[in-house]
Amino acid sequence: MKGTYLGEFEELVLLTVGILFDDAYGLAIVDELEKQTGRNIMISSVHKSLVRLEEKGYLRSSMGGATAARGGRDKRLYTLTHAGKKW
Amino acid sequence: MSKTTPPKWAVRFFKWYCNDHLAEAVLGDMIELYERRAFSLGKRKADLLFLWNVITFLRPFAIRRKSTIIHTNHIAMFRSEY
């Protein structure tokens, strides 16, 4: 598990994953962050934070939920680990 | 009504540079976002924004790493020497 320090944006992403519960994937997190902050959020920034949070052990991911709107591609769904919930 | 799709060359470019762990999920997100934008902003603007998204993913965390390829022939050759 990498270092445990979280940047401000990573904290927001972590909280948003918690809020979205079992529907936390890239675009849903972007939508919720834009709704909460009133700012335009870049999808690449969210994905970068998700990757880093997973490396640090605060999130785990699994594939699922392919839809026609996504060209039949699976979503990478994120959930909080025990460490993520404690944080 | 035909479904609008993002520029194929941009999709191919993204699949080429992005690592396998992220490619499918991120591309799915970008396509979902593209379809929303095509509906509200029109195809041209959606294409430009899709291209912008592809460019913004050109970051170290998303780029495919060179994998080390072990040529089994070399190993077999080495073993045959000893």
Backbone of each chain as nested JSON, in Angstrom:
{
  "chains": [
    {"id": "A", "residues": [
      {"number": 1, "name": "MET", "atoms": {"N": [0.845, -1.201, 0.0], "CA": [0.0, 0.0, 0.0], "C": [0.876, 1.245, 0.0]}},
      {"number": 2, "name": "LYS", "atoms": {"N": [0.602, 2.192, -0.906], "CA": [1.444, 3.382, -1.005], "C": [1.137, 4.325, 0.14]}},
      {"number": 3, "name": "GLY", "atoms": {"N": [1.815, 5.493, 0.181], "CA": [1.619, 6.489, 1.234], "C": [0.154, 6.842, 1.407]}},
      {"number": 4, "name": "THR", "atoms": {"N": [-0.219, 7.269, 2.618], "CA": [-1.633, 7.469, 2.91], "C": [-2.093, 8.913, 2.811]}},
      {"number": 5, "name": "TYR", "atoms": {"N": [-1.185, 9.838, 2.475], "CA": [-1.6, 11.242, 2.378], "C": [-2.575, 11.411, 1.222]}},
      {"number": 6, "name": "LEU", "atoms": {"N": [-3.661, 12.164, 1.458], "CA": [-4.634, 12.435, 0.406], "C": [-4.667, 13.917, 0.086]}},
      {"number": 7, "name": "GLY", "atoms": {"N": [-4.65, 14.221, -1.205], "CA": [-4.835, 15.61, -1.638], "C": [-6.306, 15.989, -1.522]}},
      {"number": 8, "name": "GLU", "atoms": {"N": [-6.579, 17.293, -1.674], "CA": [-7.953, 17.797, -1.514], "C": [-8.901, 17.149, -2.514]}},
      {"number": 9, "name": "PHE", "atoms": {"N": [-8.46, 17.054, -3.771], "CA": [-9.329, 16.482, -4.798], "C": [-9.549, 14.997, -4.554]}},
      {"number": 10, "name": "GLU", "atoms": {"N": [-8.511, 14.309, -4.117], "CA": [-8.651, 12.877, -3.802], "C": [-9.655, 12.674, -2.67]}},
      {"number": 11, "name": "GLU", "atoms": {"N": [-9.643, 13.564, -1.706], "CA": [-10.622, 13.481, -0.612], "C": [-12.043, 13.605, -1.156]}},
      {"number": 12, "name": "LEU", "atoms": {"N": [-12.228, 14.568, -2.064], "CA": [-13.562, 14.772, -2.655], "C": [-14.01, 13.538, -3.419]}},
      {"number": 13, "name": "VAL", "atoms": {"N": [-13.087, 12.962, -4.165], "CA": [-13.424, 11.77, -4.952], "C": [-13.776, 10.621, -4.01]}},
      {"number": 14, "name": "LEU", "atoms": {"N": [-13.009, 10.459, -2.949], "CA": [-13.262, 9.377, -1.98], "C": [-14.65, 9.537, -1.355]}},
      {"number": 15, "name": "LEU", "atoms": {"N": [-14.967, 10.76, -0.961], "CA": [-16.284, 11.028, -0.362], "C": [-17.4, 10.75, -1.359]}},
      {"number": 16, "name": "THR", "atoms": {"N": [-17.168, 11.114, -2.613], "CA": [-18.19, 10.91, -3.647], "C": [-18.424, 9.423, -3.9]}},
      {"number": 17, "name": "VAL", "atoms": {"N": [-17.365, 8.637, -3.853], "CA": [-17.53, 7.178, -3.996], "C": [-18.398, 6.658, -2.864]}},
      {"number": 18, "name": "GLY", "atoms": {"N": [-18.186, 7.185, -1.671], "CA": [-19.006, 6.781, -0.53], "C": [-20.468, 7.159, -0.718]}},
      {"number": 19, "name": "ILE", "atoms": {"N": [-20.7, 8.346, -1.244], "CA": [-22.075, 8.83, -1.463], "C": [-22.797, 7.976, -2.494]}},
      {"number": 20, "name": "LEU", "atoms": {"N": [-22.08, 7.621, -3.566], "CA": [-22.71, 6.903, -4.677], "C": [-22.908, 5.411, -4.395]}},
      {"number": 21, "name": "PHE", "atoms": {"N": [-22.278, 4.948, -3.325], "CA": [-22.434, 3.555, -2.864], "C": [-22.135, 2.549, -3.967]}},
      {"number": 22, "name": "ASP", "atoms": {"N": [-23.138, 1.879, -4.554], "CA": [-22.816, 0.815, -5.507], "C": [-22.903, 1.261, -6.973]}},
      {"number": 23, "name": "ASP", "atoms": {"N": [-22.992, 2.591, -7.2], "CA": [-23.01, 3.071, -8.583], "C": [-21.863, 4.048, -8.823]}},
      {"number": 24, "name": "ALA", "atoms": {"N": [-20.763, 3.81, -8.158], "CA": [-19.629, 4.737, -8.247], "C": [-18.7, 4.311, -9.377]}},
      {"number": 25, "name": "TYR", "atoms": {"N": [-18.875, 4.911, -10.534], "CA": [-17.959, 4.72, -11.648], "C": [-17.593, 6.101, -12.166]}},
      {"number": 26, "name": "GLY", "atoms": {"N": [-16.588, 6.141, -13.054], "CA": [-15.985, 7.403, -13.494], "C": [-16.96, 8.524, -13.767]}},
      {"number": 27, "name": "LEU", "atoms": {"N": [-17.864, 8.301, -14.719], "CA": [-18.742, 9.385, -15.153], "C": [-19.749, 9.793, -14.071]}},
      {"number": 28, "name": "ALA", "atoms": {"N": [-20.239, 8.82, -13.305], "CA": [-21.171, 9.141, -12.214], "C": [-20.485, 10.009, -11.165]}},
      {"number": 29, "name": "ILE", "atoms": {"N": [-19.214, 9.729, -10.902], "CA": [-18.449, 10.525, -9.937], "C": [-18.248, 11.934, -10.474]}},
      {"number": 30, "name": "VAL", "atoms": {"N": [-17.957, 12.064, -11.762], "CA": [-17.822, 13.39, -12.38], "C": [-19.121, 14.175, -12.22]}},
      {"number": 31, "name": "ASP", "atoms": {"N": [-20.252, 13.542, -12.55], "CA": [-21.552, 14.21, -12.454], "C": [-21.831, 14.676, -11.031]}},
      {"number": 32, "name": "GLU", "atoms": {"N": [-21.591, 13.807, -10.06], "CA": [-21.874, 14.161, -8.665], "C": [-20.955, 15.282, -8.188]}},
      {"number": 33, "name": "LEU", "atoms": {"N": [-19.69, 15.225, -8.566], "CA": [-18.747, 16.288, -8.177], "C": [-19.15, 17.622, -8.785]}},
      {"number": 34, "name": "GLU", "atoms": {"N": [-19.577, 17.61, -10.043], "CA": [-19.995, 18.863, -10.688], "C": [-21.238, 19.424, -9.996]}},
      {"number": 35, "name": "LYS", "atoms": {"N": [-22.128, 18.518, -9.599], "CA": [-23.356, 18.94, -8.921], "C": [-23.019, 19.543, -7.547]}},
      {"number": 36, "name": "GLN", "atoms": {"N": [-22.094, 18.92, -6.839], "CA": [-21.772, 19.366, -5.484], "C": [-20.906, 20.626, -5.473]}},
      {"number": 37, "name": "THR", "atoms": {"N": [-19.979, 20.717, -6.42], "CA": [-19.032, 21.836, -6.385], "C": [-19.436, 22.984, -7.303]}},
      {"number": 38, "name": "GLY", "atoms": {"N": [-20.295, 22.717, -8.283], "CA": [-20.68, 23.745, -9.245], "C": [-19.563, 24.084, -10.225]}},
      {"number": 39, "name": "ARG", "atoms": {"N": [-18.572, 23.218, -10.356], "CA": [-17.44, 23.465, -11.264], "C": [-17.377, 22.375, -12.321]}},
      {"number": 40, "name": "ASN", "atoms": {"N": [-16.72, 22.701, -13.448], "CA": [-16.475, 21.67, -14.464], "C": [-15.334, 20.768, -14.001]}},
      {"number": 41, "name": "ILE", "atoms": {"N": [-15.593, 19.491, -14.043], "CA": [-14.587, 18.535, -13.58], "C": [-14.117, 17.723, -14.78]}},
      {"number": 42, "name": "MET", "atoms": {"N": [-12.795, 17.571, -14.918], "CA": [-12.267, 16.779, -16.039], "C": [-12.291, 15.309, -15.69]}},
      {"number": 43, "name": "ILE", "atoms": {"N": [-12.773, 14.514, -16.615], "CA": [-12.908, 13.082, -16.344], "C": [-11.548, 12.432, -16.116]}},
      {"number": 44, "name": "SER", "atoms": {"N": [-10.512, 12.963, -16.778], "CA": [-9.177, 12.375, -16.604], "C": [-8.658, 12.605, -15.185]}},
      {"number": 45, "name": "SER", "atoms": {"N": [-9.005, 13.745, -14.595], "CA": [-8.582, 14.034, -13.219], "C": [-9.247, 13.067, -12.241]}},
      {"number": 46, "name": "VAL", "atoms": {"N": [-10.51, 12.782, -12.484], "CA": [-11.229, 11.845, -11.605], "C": [-10.61, 10.456, -11.722]}},
      {"number": 47, "name": "HIS", "atoms": {"N": [-10.362, 10.015, -12.939], "CA": [-9.78, 8.676, -13.115], "C": [-8.393, 8.589, -12.52]}},
      {"number": 48, "name": "LYS", "atoms": {"N": [-7.629, 9.657, -12.629], "CA": [-6.288, 9.651, -12.024], "C": [-6.403, 9.489, -10.506]}},
      {"number": 49, "name": "SER", "atoms": {"N": [-7.329, 10.232, -9.913], "CA": [-7.521, 10.134, -8.456], "C": [-8.011, 8.755, -8.062]}},
      {"number": 50, "name": "LEU", "atoms": {"N": [-8.892, 8.173, -8.861], "CA": [-9.41, 6.828, -8.55], "C": [-8.279, 5.807, -8.57]}},
      {"number": 51, "name": "VAL", "atoms": {"N": [-7.413, 5.917, -9.57], "CA": [-6.278, 4.987, -9.653], "C": [-5.384, 5.146, -8.422]}},
      {"number": 52, "name": "ARG", "atoms": {"N": [-5.099, 6.393, -8.054], "CA": [-4.225, 6.638, -6.899], "C": [-4.863, 6.162, -5.601]}},
      {"number": 53, "name": "LEU", "atoms": {"N": [-6.164, 6.379, -5.454], "CA": [-6.851, 5.938, -4.235], "C": [-6.851, 4.41, -4.146]}},
      {"number": 54, "name": "GLU", "atoms": {"N": [-6.979, 3.751, -5.293], "CA": [-6.927, 2.291, -5.283], "C": [-5.53, 1.809, -4.916]}},
      {"number": 55, "name": "GLU", "atoms": {"N": [-4.509, 2.468, -5.459], "CA": [-3.127, 2.099, -5.121], "C": [-2.85, 2.301, -3.634]}},
      {"number": 56, "name": "LYS", "atoms": {"N": [-3.464, 3.319, -3.04], "CA": [-3.235, 3.613, -1.619], "C": [-4.08, 2.732, -0.706]}},
      {"number": 57, "name": "GLY", "atoms": {"N": [-4.99, 1.955, -1.305], "CA": [-5.766, 1.002, -0.525], "C": [-7.08, 1.534, 0.028]}},
      {"number": 58, "name": "TYR", "atoms": {"N": [-7.519, 2.684, -0.43], "CA": [-8.786, 3.231, 0.061], "C": [-9.981, 2.76, -0.766]}},
      {"number": 59, "name": "LEU", "atoms": {"N": [-9.722, 2.325, -1.975], "CA": [-10.794, 1.853, -2.854], "C": [-10.432, 0.498, -3.444]}},
      {"number": 60, "name": "ARG", "atoms": {"N": [-11.472, -0.238, -3.811], "CA": [-11.252, -1.427, -4.638], "C": [-12.205, -1.29, -5.823]}},
      {"number": 61, "name": "SER", "atoms": {"N": [-11.841, -1.958, -6.929], "CA": [-12.663, -1.827, -8.135], "C": [-13.049, -3.185, -8.682]}},
      {"number": 62, "name": "SER", "atoms": {"N": [-14.141, -3.187, -9.426], "CA": [-14.578, -4.398, -10.119], "C": [-15.278, -3.961, -11.393]}},
      {"number": 63, "name": "MET", "atoms": {"N": [-15.355, -4.848, -12.355], "CA": [-15.987, -4.518, -13.638], "C": [-17.439, -4.967, -13.625]}},
      {"number": 64, "name": "GLY", "atoms": {"N": [-18.293, -4.208, -14.293], "CA": [-19.694, -4.604, -14.387], "C": [-20.54, -3.502, -14.987]}},
      {"number": 65, "name": "GLY", "atoms": {"N": [-21.787, -3.818, -15.343], "CA": [-22.756, -2.806, -15.748], "C": [-22.579, -2.26, -17.149]}},
      {"number": 66, "name": "ALA", "atoms": {"N": [-22.273, -3.13, -18.099], "CA": [-22.175, -2.68, -19.495], "C": [-23.554, -2.253, -19.996]}},
      {"number": 67, "name": "THR", "atoms": {"N": [-23.608, -1.16, -20.746], "CA": [-24.873, -0.704, -21.325], "C": [-24.649, -0.31, -22.78]}},
      {"number": 68, "name": "ALA", "atoms": {"N": [-25.756, -0.209, -23.524], "CA": [-25.659, 0.191, -24.929], "C": [-25.14, 1.616, -25.056]}},
      {"number": 69, "name": "ALA", "atoms": {"N": [-25.482, 2.469, -24.074], "CA": [-25.025, 3.863, -24.115], "C": [-23.506, 3.967, -24.018]}},
      {"number": 70, "name": "ARG", "atoms": {"N": [-22.858, 2.932, -23.504], "CA": [-21.402, 2.933, -23.355], "C": [-20.745, 2.107, -24.456]}},
      {"number": 71, "name": "GLY", "atoms": {"N": [-21.484, 1.85, -25.531], "CA": [-20.936, 1.011, -26.599], "C": [-20.703, -0.412, -26.131]}},
      {"number": 72, "name": "GLY", "atoms": {"N": [-21.502, -0.859, -25.155], "CA": [-21.369, -2.23, -24.669], "C": [-20.166, -2.451, -23.771]}},
      {"number": 73, "name": "ARG", "atoms": {"N": [-19.53, -1.401, -23.341], "CA": [-18.315, -1.526, -22.511], "C": [-18.673, -1.549, -21.036]}},
      {"number": 74, "name": "ASP", "atoms": {"N": [-17.937, -2.332, -20.287], "CA": [-18.163, -2.433, -18.848], "C": [-17.773, -1.138, -18.133]}},
      {"number": 75, "name": "LYS", "atoms": {"N": [-18.386, -0.956, -16.973], "CA": [-17.975, 0.145, -16.096], "C": [-16.977, -0.423, -15.093]}},
      {"number": 76, "name": "ARG", "atoms": {"N": [-16.056, 0.425, -14.626], "CA": [-15.189, 0.023, -13.513], "C": [-15.823, 0.646, -12.274]}},
      {"number": 77, "name": "LEU", "atoms": {"N": [-16.429, -0.197, -11.444], "CA": [-17.164, 0.271, -10.268], "C": [-16.234, 0.268, -9.056]}},
      {"number": 78, "name": "TYR", "atoms": {"N": [-16.269, 1.365, -8.32], "CA": [-15.385, 1.516, -7.162], "C": [-16.182, 1.459, -5.875]}},
      {"number": 79, "name": "THR", "atoms": {"N": [-15.596, 0.796, -4.881], "CA": [-16.208, 0.762, -3.548], "C": [-15.127, 1.062, -2.513]}},
      {"number": 80, "name": "LEU", "atoms": {"N": [-15.589, 1.536, -1.353], "CA": [-14.655, 1.847, -0.276], "C": [-14.16, 0.564, 0.369]}},
      {"number": 81, "name": "THR", "atoms": {"N": [-12.87, 0.528, 0.67], "CA": [-12.328, -0.556, 1.48], "C": [-12.537, -0.191, 2.953]}},
      {"number": 82, "name": "HIS", "atoms": {"N": [-12.104, -1.057, 3.824], "CA": [-12.194, -0.78, 5.262], "C": [-11.413, 0.496, 5.611]}},
      {"number": 83, "name": "ALA", "atoms": {"N": [-10.229, 0.622, 5.005], "CA": [-9.413, 1.816, 5.246], "C": [-10.117, 3.07, 4.714]}},
      {"number": 84, "name": "GLY", "atoms": {"N": [-10.776, 2.958, 3.597], "CA": [-11.502, 4.08, 3.01], "C": [-12.679, 4.482, 3.89]}},
      {"number": 85, "name": "LYS", "atoms": {"N": [-13.367, 3.535, 4.47], "CA": [-14.515, 3.833, 5.333], "C": [-14.044, 4.487, 6.621]}},
      {"number": 86, "name": "LYS", "atoms": {"N": [-12.9, 4.008, 7.129], "CA": [-12.379, 4.569, 8.382], "C": [-11.924, 6.001, 8.186]}},
      {"number": 87, "name": "TRP", "atoms": {"N": [-11.392, 6.277, 7.005], "CA": [-10.878, 7.609, 6.742], "C": [-12.035, 8.626, 6.795]}}
    ]},
    {"id": "B", "residues": [
      {"number": 1, "name": "MET", "atoms": {"N": [-33.258, 6.919, -37.033], "CA": [-32.203, 7.937, -36.797], "C": [-30.88, 7.225, -36.505]}},
      {"number": 2, "name": "SER", "atoms": {"N": [-29.823, 7.537, -37.265], "CA": [-28.552, 6.838, -37.075], "C": [-27.887, 7.368, -35.806]}},
      {"number": 3, "name": "LYS", "atoms": {"N": [-27.195, 6.441, -35.12], "CA": [-26.553, 6.796, -33.861], "C": [-25.231, 7.493, -34.182]}},
      {"number": 4, "name": "THR", "atoms": {"N": [-24.944, 8.61, -33.491], "CA": [-23.669, 9.279, -33.72], "C": [-22.603, 8.534, -32.933]}},
      {"number": 5, "name": "THR", "atoms": {"N": [-21.429, 8.456, -33.54], "CA": [-20.3, 7.793, -32.877], "C": [-19.108, 8.742, -32.898]}},
      {"number": 6, "name": "PRO", "atoms": {"N": [-18.221, 8.611, -31.938], "CA": [-17.038, 9.482, -31.92], "C": [-16.105, 9.13, -33.069]}},
      {"number": 7, "name": "PRO", "atoms": {"N": [-15.151, 10.031, -33.392], "CA": [-14.214, 9.755, -34.489], "C": [-13.452, 8.454, -34.251]}},
      {"number": 8, "name": "LYS", "atoms": {"N": [-13.49, 7.576, -35.252], "CA": [-12.895, 6.236, -35.069], "C": [-11.389, 6.328, -34.833]}},
      {"number": 9, "name": "TRP", "atoms": {"N": [-10.729, 7.28, -35.509], "CA": [-9.271, 7.357, -35.383], "C": [-8.887, 7.792, -33.963]}},
      {"number": 10, "name": "ALA", "atoms": {"N": [-9.753, 8.637, -33.342], "CA": [-9.481, 9.066, -31.961], "C": [-9.641, 7.881, -31.001]}},
      {"number": 11, "name": "VAL", "atoms": {"N": [-10.647, 7.051, -31.261], "CA": [-10.859, 5.862, -30.43], "C": [-9.672, 4.904, -30.575]}},
      {"number": 12, "name": "ARG", "atoms": {"N": [-9.219, 4.728, -31.832], "CA": [-8.072, 3.815, -32.085], "C": [-6.82, 4.332, -31.408]}},
      {"number": 13, "name": "PHE", "atoms": {"N": [-6.593, 5.639, -31.486], "CA": [-5.417, 6.255, -30.859], "C": [-5.462, 6.043, -29.344]}},
      {"number": 14, "name": "PHE", "atoms": {"N": [-6.63, 6.261, -28.763], "CA": [-6.773, 6.069, -27.319], "C": [-6.478, 4.626, -26.918]}},
      {"number": 15, "name": "LYS", "atoms": {"N": [-7.046, 3.681, -27.663], "CA": [-6.829, 2.258, -27.342], "C": [-5.359, 1.891, -27.495]}},
      {"number": 16, "name": "TRP", "atoms": {"N": [-4.674, 2.545, -28.403], "CA": [-3.263, 2.249, -28.643], "C": [-2.402, 2.668, -27.475]}},
      {"number": 17, "name": "TYR", "atoms": {"N": [-2.646, 3.908, -26.899], "CA": [-1.724, 4.37, -25.871], "C": [-2.159, 4.026, -24.453]}},
      {"number": 18, "name": "CYS", "atoms": {"N": [-3.464, 3.745, -24.258], "CA": [-3.944, 3.565, -22.894], "C": [-3.672, 2.146, -22.397]}},
      {"number": 19, "name": "ASN", "atoms": {"N": [-3.363, 2.033, -21.084], "CA": [-3.092, 0.699, -20.549], "C": [-4.392, -0.104, -20.431]}},
      {"number": 20, "name": "ASP", "atoms": {"N": [-4.228, -1.426, -20.478], "CA": [-5.379, -2.337, -20.549], "C": [-6.282, -2.245, -19.327]}},
      {"number": 21, "name": "HIS", "atoms": {"N": [-5.667, -1.934, -18.183], "CA": [-6.442, -1.888, -16.93], "C": [-7.547, -0.834, -17.004]}},
      {"number": 22, "name": "LEU", "atoms": {"N": [-7.242, 0.269, -17.703], "CA": [-8.174, 1.405, -17.73], "C": [-8.976, 1.522, -19.023]}},
      {"number": 23, "name": "ALA", "atoms": {"N": [-8.41, 1.025, -20.112], "CA": [-8.922, 1.37, -21.446], "C": [-10.418, 1.154, -21.599]}},
      {"number": 24, "name": "GLU", "atoms": {"N": [-10.907, -0.045, -21.272], "CA": [-12.308, -0.338, -21.549], "C": [-13.241, 0.568, -20.75]}},
      {"number": 25, "name": "ALA", "atoms": {"N": [-12.981, 0.682, -19.456], "CA": [-13.872, 1.468, -18.599], "C": [-13.831, 2.943, -18.966]}},
      {"number": 26, "name": "VAL", "atoms": {"N": [-12.64, 3.467, -19.209], "CA": [-12.516, 4.894, -19.533], "C": [-13.151, 5.187, -20.88]}},
      {"number": 27, "name": "LEU", "atoms": {"N": [-12.938, 4.307, -21.843], "CA": [-13.538, 4.512, -23.166], "C": [-15.056, 4.467, -23.068]}},
      {"number": 28, "name": "GLY", "atoms": {"N": [-15.585, 3.571, -22.264], "CA": [-17.026, 3.51, -22.037], "C": [-17.552, 4.815, -21.454]}},
      {"number": 29, "name": "ASP", "atoms": {"N": [-16.829, 5.355, -20.472], "CA": [-17.226, 6.645, -19.873], "C": [-17.206, 7.757, -20.92]}},
      {"number": 30, "name": "MET", "atoms": {"N": [-16.141, 7.776, -21.719], "CA": [-16.013, 8.845, -22.723], "C": [-17.105, 8.734, -23.778]}},
      {"number": 31, "name": "ILE", "atoms": {"N": [-17.469, 7.509, -24.155], "CA": [-18.529, 7.318, -25.156], "C": [-19.879, 7.723, -24.581]}},
      {"number": 32, "name": "GLU", "atoms": {"N": [-20.118, 7.39, -23.324], "CA": [-21.376, 7.786, -22.685], "C": [-21.481, 9.307, -22.632]}},
      {"number": 33, "name": "LEU", "atoms": {"N": [-20.381, 9.952, -22.283], "CA": [-20.339, 11.419, -22.235], "C": [-20.505, 12.005, -23.629]}},
      {"number": 34, "name": "TYR", "atoms": {"N": [-19.897, 11.373, -24.606], "CA": [-19.995, 11.828, -25.996], "C": [-21.451, 11.815, -26.459]}},
      {"number": 35, "name": "GLU", "atoms": {"N": [-22.176, 10.758, -26.14], "CA": [-23.564, 10.654, -26.601], "C": [-24.435, 11.726, -25.958]}},
      {"number": 36, "name": "ARG", "atoms": {"N": [-24.19, 12.033, -24.695], "CA": [-24.928, 13.123, -24.044], "C": [-24.653, 14.444, -24.745]}},
      {"number": 37, "name": "ARG", "atoms": {"N": [-23.359, 14.676, -25.018], "CA": [-22.969, 15.948, -25.632], "C": [-23.492, 16.056, -27.057]}},
      {"number": 38, "name": "ALA", "atoms": {"N": [-23.47, 14.93, -27.794], "CA": [-23.963, 14.951, -29.183], "C": [-25.441, 15.323, -29.201]}},
      {"number": 39, "name": "PHE", "atoms": {"N": [-26.169, 14.861, -28.205], "CA": [-27.603, 15.163, -28.115], "C": [-27.82, 16.633, -27.778]}},
      {"number": 40, "name": "SER", "atoms": {"N": [-27.027, 17.179, -26.845], "CA": [-27.298, 18.548, -26.388], "C": [-26.524, 19.609, -27.172]}},
      {"number": 41, "name": "LEU", "atoms": {"N": [-25.311, 19.297, -27.645], "CA": [-24.468, 20.32, -28.276], "C": [-24.284, 20.113, -29.778]}},
      {"number": 42, "name": "GLY", "atoms": {"N": [-24.631, 18.924, -30.274], "CA": [-24.397, 18.641, -31.694], "C": [-23.153, 17.809, -31.897]}},
      {"number": 43, "name": "LYS", "atoms": {"N": [-23.074, 17.147, -33.052], "CA": [-21.994, 16.197, -33.305], "C": [-20.624, 16.866, -33.367]}},
      {"number": 44, "name": "ARG", "atoms": {"N": [-20.552, 18.018, -34.025], "CA": [-19.231, 18.645, -34.228], "C": [-18.575, 18.994, -32.886]}},
      {"number": 45, "name": "LYS", "atoms": {"N": [-19.355, 19.643, -32.022], "CA": [-18.795, 20.032, -30.727], "C": [-18.472, 18.783, -29.884]}},
      {"number": 46, "name": "ALA", "atoms": {"N": [-19.364, 17.778, -29.98], "CA": [-19.12, 16.533, -29.235], "C": [-17.829, 15.865, -29.711]}},
      {"number": 47, "name": "ASP", "atoms": {"N": [-17.577, 15.894, -31.026], "CA": [-16.333, 15.323, -31.572], "C": [-15.119, 16.06, -31.015]}},
      {"number": 48, "name": "LEU", "atoms": {"N": [-15.178, 17.385, -30.997], "CA": [-14.034, 18.173, -30.504], "C": [-13.783, 17.908, -29.023]}},
      {"number": 49, "name": "LEU", "atoms": {"N": [-14.87, 17.835, -28.261], "CA": [-14.711, 17.576, -26.823], "C": [-14.204, 16.161, -26.572]}},
      {"number": 50, "name": "PHE", "atoms": {"N": [-14.616, 15.21, -27.41], "CA": [-14.124, 13.833, -27.287], "C": [-12.626, 13.816, -27.532]}},
      {"number": 51, "name": "LEU", "atoms": {"N": [-12.215, 14.52, -28.571], "CA": [-10.787, 14.588, -28.893], "C": [-10.016, 15.216, -27.741]}},
      {"number": 52, "name": "TRP", "atoms": {"N": [-10.581, 16.256, -27.145], "CA": [-9.953, 16.905, -25.989], "C": [-9.819, 15.913, -24.829]}},
      {"number": 53, "name": "ASN", "atoms": {"N": [-10.868, 15.115, -24.598], "CA": [-10.813, 14.104, -23.538], "C": [-9.685, 13.109, -23.8]}},
      {"number": 54, "name": "VAL", "atoms": {"N": [-9.561, 12.666, -25.062], "CA": [-8.503, 11.702, -25.409], "C": [-7.138, 12.308, -25.105]}},
      {"number": 55, "name": "ILE", "atoms": {"N": [-6.961, 13.59, -25.432], "CA": [-5.67, 14.238, -25.197], "C": [-5.388, 14.377, -23.705]}},
      {"number": 56, "name": "THR", "atoms": {"N": [-6.425, 14.701, -22.922], "CA": [-6.189, 14.902, -21.48], "C": [-5.858, 13.613, -20.755]}},
      {"number": 57, "name": "PHE", "atoms": {"N": [-6.099, 12.458, -21.384], "CA": [-5.715, 11.201, -20.761], "C": [-4.27, 10.816, -21.055]}},
      {"number": 58, "name": "LEU", "atoms": {"N": [-3.591, 11.639, -21.86], "CA": [-2.175, 11.371, -22.144], "C": [-1.345, 11.769, -20.935]}},
      {"number": 59, "name": "ARG", "atoms": {"N": [-1.463, 11.0, -19.893], "CA": [-0.734, 11.247, -18.651], "C": [-0.073, 9.946, -18.217]}},
      {"number": 60, "name": "PRO", "atoms": {"N": [0.988, 10.03, -17.431], "CA": [1.71, 8.799, -17.057], "C": [0.833, 7.697, -16.463]}},
      {"number": 61, "name": "PHE", "atoms": {"N": [-0.183, 8.06, -15.679], "CA": [-0.963, 7.024, -15.002], "C": [-1.771, 6.185, -15.989]}},
      {"number": 62, "name": "ALA", "atoms": {"N": [-2.059, 6.742, -17.176], "CA": [-2.927, 6.053, -18.13], "C": [-2.172, 5.413, -19.291]}},
      {"number": 63, "name": "ILE", "atoms": {"N": [-0.914, 5.823, -19.462], "CA": [-0.186, 5.361, -20.646], "C": [0.306, 3.937, -20.432]}},
      {"number": 64, "name": "ARG", "atoms": {"N": [0.174, 3.164, -21.509], "CA": [0.611, 1.773, -21.509], "C": [2.123, 1.728, -21.305]}},
      {"number": 65, "name": "ARG", "atoms": {"N": [2.552, 0.816, -20.42], "CA": [3.996, 0.635, -20.212], "C": [4.5, -0.398, -21.193]}},
      {"number": 66, "name": "LYS", "atoms": {"N": [5.767, -0.291, -21.555], "CA": [6.345, -1.341, -22.405], "C": [6.428, -2.586, -21.552]}},
      {"number": 67, "name": "SER", "atoms": {"N": [5.924, -3.681, -22.078], "CA": [6.031, -4.917, -21.297], "C": [7.346, -5.583, -21.651]}},
      {"number": 68, "name": "THR", "atoms": {"N": [7.918, -6.292, -20.705], "CA": [9.154, -7.043, -20.99], "C": [8.746, -8.348, -21.631]}},
      {"number": 69, "name": "ILE", "atoms": {"N": [9.282, -8.576, -22.803], "CA": [8.915, -9.781, -23.545], "C": [10.054, -10.772, -23.437]}},
      {"number": 70, "name": "ILE", "atoms": {"N": [9.764, -11.912, -22.912], "CA": [10.807, -12.936, -22.815], "C": [10.658, -13.838, -24.021]}},
      {"number": 71, "name": "HIS", "atoms": {"N": [11.681, -13.869, -24.812], "CA": [11.64, -14.722, -26.001], "C": [12.0, -16.132, -25.576]}},
      {"number": 72, "name": "THR", "atoms": {"N": [11.045, -17.02, -25.676], "CA": [11.287, -18.383, -25.192], "C": [12.383, -19.063, -25.994]}},
      {"number": 73, "name": "ASN", "atoms": {"N": [12.563, -18.66, -27.247], "CA": [13.637, -19.262, -28.043], "C": [14.986, -19.036, -27.388]}},
      {"number": 74, "name": "HIS", "atoms": {"N": [15.212, -17.827, -26.85], "CA": [16.502, -17.538, -26.232], "C": [16.73, -18.419, -25.012]}},
      {"number": 75, "name": "ILE", "atoms": {"N": [15.66, -18.61, -24.243], "CA": [15.788, -19.451, -23.05], "C": [16.112, -20.885, -23.473]}},
      {"number": 76, "name": "ALA", "atoms": {"N": [15.413, -21.368, -24.474], "CA": [15.647, -22.74, -24.949], "C": [17.074, -22.879, -25.463]}},
      {"number": 77, "name": "MET", "atoms": {"N": [17.533, -21.847, -26.174], "CA": [18.903, -21.882, -26.694], "C": [19.903, -21.906, -25.558]}},
      {"number": 78, "name": "PHE", "atoms": {"N": [19.685, -21.094, -24.541], "CA": [20.581, -21.03, -23.389], "C": [20.627, -22.373, -22.69]}},
      {"number": 79, "name": "ARG", "atoms": {"N": [19.46, -22.961, -22.5], "CA": [19.386, -24.252, -21.799], "C": [20.099, -25.342, -22.596]}},
      {"number": 80, "name": "SER", "atoms": {"N": [19.999, -25.257, -23.911], "CA": [20.593, -26.311, -24.722], "C": [22.116, -26.266, -24.653]}},
      {"number": 81, "name": "GLU", "atoms": {"N": [22.686, -25.067, -24.346], "CA": [24.132, -24.921, -24.23], "C": [24.665, -25.62, -22.982]}},
      {"number": 82, "name": "TYR", "atoms": {"N": [23.848, -25.638, -21.943], "CA": [24.311, -26.19, -20.673], "C": [23.491, -27.416, -20.337]}}
    ]}
  ]
}
